[in-house]
């Protein structure tokens, strides 16, 4: 039965003597609507102003007064304290979608606040080509506290969870055993020879950190795999399978896309230091390793051999793209290798890069079968690009890149050497007609 209130004759009547203002405007609907609109706008303005006050005041107070040691933002509690965000604030955020990929893996980026646009460019490409299907988390590391803008925009771009960590100052500084006068003199000499990044101390810190410390960050403690992503890179192909699962199932440890020669002037003593390390620790030398990739006309190490010989041809895997096992870097063999190299001082006296160090470690301490070339992945890190060469990747629409603009065929590429000693993966060396 219909409610009696729908009968206008039975509607309750307002007593005009008890609410004169309301009754007056009820008789004039136009003015009533205007009054309601004004009151609504005023309420919204007050609400916005109050929320900004609550958001800005704690953050400003914490950061300006230095009440927090910014080098130790490792836990959720540390993060909320440092940036003035309460647990209640976090609980009101929309949670990231549940991870689809099954591996304990993360996408990792070493990045600065000023590189936000390039970081977002890389993230957009990675999410579109791969991660939207798997929603693996992102881990961002910086030697300075991340700004709120950086956190907001990268969190919005990610399909999975995001983590933000600060680098320990001891891991981004010159060790006490280094002769800084010698460093300065050597840097000036390299600058006079126009060596790239010769005058950059920050670049040296980055190479040392990527060589020996990134995998020790507490944010990575629960991960077994990582994909290194640099700001400002591009990915040209859809990746429809889980690369981390592929690595685990096929018993791989290290994956790369491009290989090239290093500048000799930046690593003049690295090979000799590596040979000395092997003499002291021959147990770490793997049989059937990649020594034949690093030394021309040299066979892989055989079981029982205790040293390496020959001259290094400077070939290495370009480490700005890495899909690899964190457990390998955590291994005793690699920890000892890095500690030995760090004691030699080549990160500062010369300009040792993480790429040749990572390459020599996986190439000498692992069998060749543990290393995988992702020939099916199209990738660009300025100034070089590579594009899968198989027809199917392009006719299917999986890839969009020029097969003729291809670093694999460049004279500076070491991939032909790798193919000669390890064979070719799908999409690698198939030539155009």
C-alpha positions as CSV (number, residue, x, y, z in Angstrom):
1,X,0.0,0.0,0.0
2,X,1.3,3.4,-0.9
3,X,2.5,5.6,1.9
4,X,0.1,8.3,3.1
5,X,3.0,10.8,2.7
6,X,2.5,10.6,-1.1
7,X,-0.9,12.3,-0.6
8,X,-0.2,16.0,-0.6
9,X,-3.2,16.6,1.6
10,X,-1.7,14.6,4.4
11,X,1.9,15.9,4.2
12,X,3.0,17.4,7.5
13,X,2.9,21.1,7.4
14,X,5.8,23.3,8.7
15,X,4.8,25.8,11.4
16,X,6.1,29.2,10.0
17,X,6.4,30.6,13.5
18,X,9.1,28.1,14.5
19,X,11.4,28.4,11.4
20,X,10.7,31.7,9.7
21,X,13.8,31.7,7.5
22,X,13.3,28.2,6.3
23,X,9.6,28.8,5.6
24,X,10.3,32.0,3.7
25,X,12.8,30.3,1.4
26,X,10.7,27.2,1.0
27,X,8.1,29.5,-0.6
28,X,10.8,30.7,-3.0
29,X,12.6,27.5,-4.3
30,X,15.1,29.5,-6.4
31,X,16.6,31.2,-3.4
32,X,16.5,28.0,-1.5
33,X,18.7,26.3,-4.0
34,X,21.1,29.2,-4.1
35,X,21.5,29.2,-0.4
36,X,22.1,25.4,-0.3
37,X,24.8,25.8,-3.1
38,X,26.6,28.6,-1.2
39,X,26.6,26.6,2.0
40,X,28.0,23.5,0.2
41,X,30.8,25.4,-1.5
42,X,31.8,27.0,1.8
43,X,31.9,23.6,3.4
44,X,34.1,22.1,0.7
45,X,36.6,25.0,0.9
46,X,36.9,24.6,4.7
47,X,37.4,20.9,4.3
48,X,40.1,21.3,1.7
49,X,42.0,23.9,3.8
50,X,41.8,21.8,6.9
51,X,43.0,18.6,5.2
52,X,46.0,20.5,3.7
53,X,46.9,21.8,7.1
54,X,46.8,18.3,8.6
55,X,48.9,16.9,5.7
56,X,51.5,19.6,5.5
57,X,52.2,20.4,9.1
58,X,53.6,17.1,10.4
59,X,55.8,16.6,7.3
60,X,57.3,20.0,7.5
61,X,57.9,19.7,11.2
62,X,59.7,16.4,10.9
63,X,61.9,17.2,7.9
64,X,62.8,20.8,8.9
65,X,63.7,20.0,12.5
66,X,65.7,17.0,11.5
67,X,63.8,14.9,14.0
68,X,64.4,11.8,12.0
69,X,67.6,10.2,10.7
70,X,66.7,9.9,7.0
71,X,69.4,7.3,6.3
72,X,67.3,4.7,8.1
73,X,63.9,4.6,6.4
74,X,63.7,0.8,6.2
75,X,60.4,-0.2,7.8
76,X,56.8,1.0,7.5
77,X,57.0,2.7,10.9
78,X,60.2,4.5,9.8
79,X,58.5,5.6,6.6
80,X,55.4,7.0,8.3
81,X,57.5,8.8,10.9
82,X,59.8,10.4,8.3
83,X,57.1,11.7,6.0
84,X,54.5,12.6,8.6
85,X,52.0,10.0,7.5
86,X,49.8,8.3,10.1
87,X,48.8,4.7,10.0
88,X,45.2,6.0,9.7
89,X,46.2,7.9,6.6
90,X,47.6,4.7,5.1
91,X,44.6,2.7,5.9
92,X,42.5,5.2,3.9
93,X,44.5,4.6,0.7
94,X,43.2,2.2,-1.9
95,X,45.4,-0.9,-1.6
96,X,47.4,-2.1,-4.6
97,X,45.8,-5.0,-6.5
98,X,46.9,-8.4,-5.4
99,X,50.2,-9.7,-7.0
100,X,49.5,-12.1,-9.9
101,X,53.1,-13.3,-10.5
102,X,54.0,-16.1,-8.1
103,X,57.7,-15.5,-7.6
104,X,59.4,-13.5,-4.8
105,X,60.6,-10.8,-7.2
106,X,60.7,-7.0,-7.6
107,X,61.4,-4.4,-10.2
108,X,64.2,-2.2,-8.8
109,X,65.2,1.3,-9.8
110,X,68.1,3.4,-8.4
111,X,66.8,6.9,-9.1
112,X,66.9,10.5,-7.9
113,X,63.9,12.8,-7.4
114,X,64.9,15.0,-10.3
115,X,64.6,11.9,-12.6
116,X,60.9,11.5,-11.9
117,X,59.8,12.1,-15.5
118,X,62.3,9.5,-16.8
119,X,61.3,7.1,-14.1
120,X,57.7,7.4,-15.1
121,X,58.6,6.9,-18.7
122,X,60.3,3.6,-17.9
123,X,57.5,2.5,-15.5
124,X,54.8,3.2,-18.2
125,X,56.7,1.1,-20.7
126,X,57.4,-1.7,-18.2
127,X,53.8,-1.8,-17.0
128,X,52.3,-1.8,-20.5
129,X,54.7,-4.4,-21.9
130,X,55.0,-6.7,-18.9
131,X,54.0,-5.9,-15.3
132,X,50.3,-5.2,-15.8
133,X,50.0,-8.9,-16.3
134,X,51.8,-9.9,-13.2
135,X,51.7,-6.8,-10.8
136,X,55.2,-7.4,-9.3
137,X,56.2,-4.7,-6.7
138,X,58.5,-1.8,-7.4
139,X,61.4,-1.0,-5.2
140,X,63.0,2.5,-5.4
141,X,66.3,3.4,-3.9
142,X,67.9,6.9,-3.5
143,X,70.8,8.5,-1.7
144,X,68.4,11.3,-0.6
145,X,64.8,11.1,0.8
146,X,62.2,10.7,-1.8
147,X,59.8,13.7,-2.2
148,X,56.1,13.3,-1.7
149,X,55.6,14.0,-5.4
150,X,57.9,11.2,-6.4
151,X,56.1,8.8,-4.1
152,X,52.6,9.9,-5.3
153,X,53.3,9.7,-9.0
154,X,55.3,6.4,-9.0
155,X,52.7,4.8,-6.7
156,X,50.0,5.9,-9.1
157,X,51.9,4.5,-12.1
158,X,52.6,1.1,-10.5
159,X,50.2,-1.8,-10.9
160,X,51.6,-3.5,-7.8
161,X,53.0,-2.3,-4.4
162,X,55.7,0.2,-4.2
163,X,58.6,0.5,-1.7
164,X,60.9,3.4,-1.1
165,X,64.3,3.1,0.6
166,X,67.3,5.3,1.4
167,X,70.8,4.3,0.8
168,X,73.1,4.0,3.8
169,X,75.6,6.9,3.7
170,X,78.5,4.5,4.4
171,X,77.7,2.8,1.1
172,X,77.6,6.0,-0.9
173,X,80.9,7.6,0.3
174,X,84.6,7.1,-0.1
175,X,86.0,4.4,2.2
176,X,88.6,5.4,4.8
177,X,91.3,3.3,3.2
178,X,91.2,5.3,-0.1
179,X,93.9,7.9,-0.7
180,X,91.7,10.9,-1.8
181,X,94.7,12.9,-3.2
182,X,95.4,10.0,-5.5
183,X,91.7,9.8,-6.5
184,X,91.7,13.5,-7.3
185,X,94.9,13.3,-9.4
186,X,93.7,10.2,-11.3
187,X,90.3,11.8,-12.0
188,X,92.0,14.9,-13.4
189,X,94.1,12.7,-15.7
190,X,91.1,10.8,-16.9
191,X,89.2,14.1,-17.6
192,X,92.1,15.3,-19.7
193,X,91.6,12.1,-21.8
194,X,87.9,12.8,-22.2
195,X,86.9,9.6,-20.5
196,X,83.1,9.5,-20.0
197,X,82.0,10.2,-16.4
198,X,85.7,10.7,-15.5
199,X,85.1,13.7,-13.4
200,X,81.9,12.3,-11.6
201,X,82.3,11.1,-8.1
202,X,78.5,10.4,-8.0
203,X,79.0,8.0,-10.9
204,X,81.7,6.1,-9.0
205,X,79.5,5.8,-5.9
206,X,76.7,4.5,-8.1
207,X,78.9,1.8,-9.7
208,X,80.3,0.7,-6.3
209,X,76.8,0.6,-4.8
210,X,75.4,-1.5,-7.7
211,X,78.4,-3.7,-7.4
212,X,78.3,-4.5,-3.7
213,X,75.5,-3.1,-1.8
214,X,72.1,-2.8,-3.5
215,X,71.2,-6.5,-2.7
216,X,71.9,-5.9,1.0
217,X,69.2,-3.3,1.4
218,X,66.6,-4.4,3.9
219,X,63.8,-3.7,1.5
220,X,65.1,-6.6,-0.7
221,X,65.5,-9.1,2.1
222,X,62.4,-11.0,1.3
223,X,63.0,-11.1,-2.5
224,X,64.9,-13.8,-4.5
225,X,64.7,-12.2,-8.0
226,X,64.9,-8.7,-9.4
227,X,64.6,-6.9,-12.7
228,X,66.8,-3.8,-12.9
229,X,65.0,-0.9,-14.5
230,X,66.8,2.4,-15.4
231,X,65.1,5.8,-15.7
232,X,64.5,6.8,-19.4
233,X,64.6,3.3,-21.0
234,X,62.2,1.8,-23.5
235,X,60.8,-1.7,-24.0
236,X,59.6,-2.6,-27.5
237,X,57.9,-6.0,-27.1
238,X,55.0,-7.5,-25.1
239,X,56.4,-10.0,-22.6
240,X,53.5,-12.5,-22.1
241,X,55.4,-14.9,-19.8
242,X,56.7,-14.5,-16.3
243,X,60.4,-13.9,-16.7
244,X,61.1,-14.7,-13.1
245,X,59.3,-18.0,-13.3
246,X,61.3,-18.7,-16.5
247,X,64.6,-18.1,-14.7
248,X,63.6,-20.4,-11.8
249,X,62.1,-23.2,-13.8
250,X,65.1,-23.3,-16.3
251,X,67.7,-23.0,-13.5
252,X,69.0,-19.7,-14.7
253,X,70.8,-17.2,-12.5
254,X,71.5,-14.1,-14.7
255,X,69.8,-12.7,-17.7
256,X,70.8,-9.9,-20.1
257,X,69.9,-8.4,-23.5
258,X,73.0,-6.6,-24.7
259,X,76.8,-7.2,-24.4
260,X,79.6,-4.8,-25.4
261,X,83.2,-3.8,-24.8
262,X,84.3,-1.7,-21.8
263,X,86.6,1.3,-22.0
264,X,90.0,-0.1,-21.1
265,X,91.1,3.2,-19.4
266,X,88.3,2.8,-16.8
267,X,89.3,-0.8,-15.7
268,X,93.0,-1.0,-16.4
269,X,93.7,-3.2,-13.3
270,X,90.4,-5.0,-12.9
271,X,91.4,-8.2,-14.8
272,X,94.7,-8.5,-12.9
273,X,92.8,-8.0,-9.6
274,X,90.4,-10.7,-10.6
275,X,93.1,-13.1,-11.5
276,X,94.8,-12.5,-8.1
277,X,91.5,-13.1,-6.4
278,X,91.0,-16.5,-8.2
279,X,94.5,-17.5,-7.1
280,X,93.5,-16.9,-3.5
281,X,90.1,-18.5,-3.9
282,X,90.3,-21.2,-6.6
283,X,87.3,-23.0,-5.1
284,X,85.0,-20.3,-6.6
285,X,86.0,-21.0,-10.2
286,X,83.3,-23.0,-11.9
287,X,83.9,-25.6,-14.5
288,X,82.5,-25.0,-18.0
289,X,82.2,-21.3,-17.2
290,X,82.4,-18.3,-19.6
291,X,86.1,-17.8,-19.6
292,X,86.0,-18.4,-23.4
293,X,83.7,-15.3,-23.7
294,X,86.2,-13.1,-21.8
295,X,89.4,-14.3,-23.3
296,X,89.7,-14.9,-27.0
297,X,90.7,-18.4,-28.2
298,X,90.6,-19.7,-24.6
299,X,88.6,-22.8,-23.5
300,X,86.2,-22.7,-20.5
301,X,87.6,-23.6,-17.2
302,X,87.9,-27.3,-16.6
303,X,87.2,-29.1,-13.3
304,X,90.2,-28.9,-11.0
305,X,91.8,-25.8,-12.6
306,X,92.8,-23.2,-10.1
307,X,93.6,-20.0,-12.0
308,X,92.7,-18.0,-15.1
309,X,95.1,-16.9,-17.8
310,X,95.1,-14.8,-20.9
311,X,94.1,-11.2,-21.6
312,X,90.7,-9.8,-21.0
313,X,89.0,-8.8,-24.3
314,X,86.8,-6.2,-22.3
315,X,83.5,-7.9,-23.2
316,X,80.7,-7.6,-20.6
317,X,76.9,-7.8,-20.2
318,X,75.4,-4.4,-20.1
319,X,74.0,-4.3,-16.6
320,X,71.4,-1.5,-16.9
321,X,69.2,-4.4,-17.9
322,X,69.5,-7.4,-15.5
323,X,67.1,-10.1,-14.6
324,X,68.9,-12.0,-11.9
325,X,69.0,-13.9,-8.7
326,X,69.6,-11.9,-5.6
327,X,70.9,-15.0,-3.9
328,X,73.9,-15.1,-6.2
329,X,75.1,-11.6,-5.1
330,X,74.5,-12.7,-1.5
331,X,76.6,-15.8,-1.9
332,X,80.0,-16.1,-0.2
333,X,81.8,-16.3,-3.5
334,X,80.5,-12.9,-4.7
335,X,80.7,-11.3,-1.3
336,X,84.4,-12.2,-1.1
337,X,85.0,-11.1,-4.6
338,X,83.4,-7.7,-4.0
339,X,85.3,-7.2,-0.7
340,X,88.6,-7.9,-2.4
341,X,87.9,-5.5,-5.3
342,X,86.7,-2.8,-2.9
343,X,90.0,-3.1,-0.9
344,X,91.9,-2.6,-4.2
345,X,90.3,0.9,-4.6
346,X,89.6,0.6,-8.3
347,X,86.1,2.1,-8.0
348,X,87.8,5.4,-7.2
349,X,91.4,5.3,-8.5
350,X,90.1,4.2,-11.9
351,X,86.3,4.0,-12.7
352,X,85.4,0.4,-12.3
353,X,81.8,-0.2,-13.4
354,X,79.3,-2.6,-12.1
355,X,78.8,-4.1,-15.5
356,X,82.2,-5.7,-16.0
357,X,82.3,-6.7,-12.3
358,X,78.9,-8.4,-12.5
359,X,79.8,-10.0,-15.8
360,X,83.1,-11.4,-14.6
361,X,81.5,-12.8,-11.4
362,X,78.6,-14.7,-13.1
363,X,80.9,-15.6,-16.0
364,X,83.6,-17.2,-13.8
365,X,81.7,-18.4,-10.8
366,X,78.8,-20.0,-12.7
367,X,78.5,-22.6,-15.5
368,X,77.7,-21.0,-18.8
369,X,74.3,-22.7,-18.8
370,X,73.2,-20.5,-15.8
371,X,73.3,-17.3,-18.0
372,X,70.5,-16.5,-20.3
373,X,70.3,-14.0,-23.2
374,X,66.7,-12.6,-23.5
375,X,66.8,-12.4,-27.3
376,X,63.0,-12.0,-27.4
377,X,63.0,-8.7,-25.6
378,X,63.3,-5.4,-27.4
379,X,65.1,-2.7,-25.4
380,X,66.6,0.7,-25.6
381,X,69.0,2.4,-23.2
382,X,70.4,5.5,-24.9
383,X,72.4,5.5,-27.1
384,X,71.8,1.8,-28.0
385,X,68.8,-0.3,-29.0
386,X,68.2,-3.9,-29.8
387,X,65.2,-5.5,-31.6
388,X,64.3,-9.2,-31.9
389,X,65.1,-10.4,-35.3
390,X,62.5,-13.2,-35.8
391,X,59.6,-12.5,-38.1
392,X,56.9,-13.8,-35.8
393,X,57.6,-11.2,-33.1
394,X,56.8,-8.5,-35.6
395,X,54.0,-10.0,-37.7
396,X,52.1,-10.9,-34.6
397,X,52.3,-7.3,-33.4
398,X,54.2,-8.4,-30.2
399,X,57.1,-6.1,-31.0
400,X,57.3,-2.6,-32.6
401,X,60.9,-1.7,-33.4
402,X,63.2,-1.5,-36.4
403,X,65.0,-4.8,-37.0
404,X,67.6,-2.8,-38.9
405,X,68.4,-0.4,-36.0
406,X,70.0,-3.2,-34.1
407,X,73.0,-3.1,-31.7
408,X,73.6,-6.8,-32.0
409,X,75.1,-6.3,-35.4
410,X,77.2,-3.3,-34.3
411,X,81.0,-3.6,-34.3
412,X,81.0,-2.6,-30.6
413,X,78.7,-5.4,-29.7
414,X,80.0,-8.6,-28.0
415,X,76.9,-10.6,-28.7
416,X,78.4,-12.5,-31.7
417,X,81.1,-13.7,-29.3
418,X,78.5,-14.9,-26.9
419,X,76.6,-16.7,-29.6
420,X,79.8,-18.5,-30.6
421,X,80.4,-19.9,-27.1
422,X,76.8,-20.2,-25.8
423,X,74.5,-20.5,-28.9
424,X,71.6,-18.3,-29.8
425,X,68.2,-17.8,-28.0
426,X,64.9,-17.1,-29.8
427,X,64.9,-13.6,-31.5
428,X,68.7,-13.2,-31.2
429,X,70.8,-13.6,-34.3
430,X,68.3,-14.4,-37.0
431,X,69.3,-12.1,-39.9
432,X,67.0,-10.3,-42.3
433,X,66.9,-11.5,-45.9
